[in-house]
Amino acid sequence: MYAHYLILGDSLEVLPKLKITVDAVIVDPPYNTANKNTKELKGRKARSSDFGKWDYFSDNGYLEFTKNWVKSVKPILKESGNLLTFSKLEYVSDIRRIYEEEGFKHHGTIIWHKTNPAPQIRKTGFLSSCEAILWATKGFDGKKISYTFNFTTQKEMHNFIETPICMGNERTKHPTQKPKRLISHLVKLFSNKNDIILDCFAGSGTLAEAAEELKRRTINIENDKSFFQIMADRLKVANGNLFSQNNKILKITNEKDLTLIR
Ligand SMILES: C[S@@+](CC[C@H](N)C(=O)[O-])C[C@H]1O[C@@H](n2cnc3c(N)ncnc32)[C@H](O)[C@@H]1O
């Protein structure tokens, strides 16, 4: 049983207050998908690309937000640590530039292909079936720093992974929940047993659940109360009665309790 900290709060405020370093940051931040293309028709549900207010940004706001959180995770990530960020394909070069401006070294980009994406009802464009995952490490100024990279087999180590979107019993009410199989794949490749992994846009807690199964520890930050509750319920359900065992899973809803994280 591994320690998981669930923090209710805004990452940009919480991250500077964390007095801990982590071995990996695996994050699925907002996508900036909802704002421009969403058509709100009277009396009808918004299009499926409208995930909620958390995914709305002003014109330059998204890249500024991305830069801010990348800057904030840098002091927390160990010198040998990995940073993995999910992104829409359109933002790959922007995120790569931000990585480099903030002193990260971009090593590669993995494509996640969804085998069952939302259909293109009007048939006027492609289905949105791919997301990118940008991999970077820290502290590269000519220094030779080793980082965790658990290469398995030539067959498995393509920069491409294919799974269905999250469905069935695994699915919670979170609108953009990632499949556990996808996150587990990243956890195995980019961290080791007992490592601490940070997810500062935790949503329904997929990373924490995958990490518990793979014997890693996590710090999870989510600012939406209902998503935070989904994550808390999910971990409890997945692992039995963990909340009662020695605070191994700790819900932190108060800033002063951040000091409890070890
Ligand atoms: C793409 S979703 C993550 C989904 C998650 N990977 C899962 O499997 O459930 C991004 C999440 O970030 C949260 N979020 C957005 N801005 C945030 C912020 N400033 N601080 C903390 N959480 C934030 C949203 O509420 C949303 O749940």
The ligand as an ORCA input file, in Angstrom:
! r2SCAN-3c Opt
* xyz 0 1
  C      -7.843     16.907    -18.716
  S      -8.462     16.860    -17.122
  C      -7.552     15.557    -16.339
  C      -8.251     14.220    -16.434
  C      -7.484     13.107    -15.737
  N      -6.282     12.760    -16.459
  C      -8.330     11.868    -15.575
  O      -7.945     10.789    -16.063
  O      -9.400     11.967    -14.958
  C      -7.762     18.297    -16.399
  C      -8.197     18.572    -14.980
  O      -7.482     19.699    -14.489
  C      -8.309     20.409    -13.571
  N      -7.759     21.761    -13.475
  C      -7.836     22.761    -14.391
  N      -7.155     23.845    -13.972
  C      -6.601     23.508    -12.764
  C      -5.769     24.208    -11.827
  N      -5.379     25.460    -12.058
  N      -5.392     23.554    -10.701
  C      -5.804     22.285    -10.450
  N      -6.603     21.584    -11.306
  C      -6.996     22.187    -12.441
  C      -9.695     20.321    -14.210
  O     -10.718     20.529    -13.250
  C      -9.680     18.903    -14.798
  O     -10.242     17.967    -13.906
*
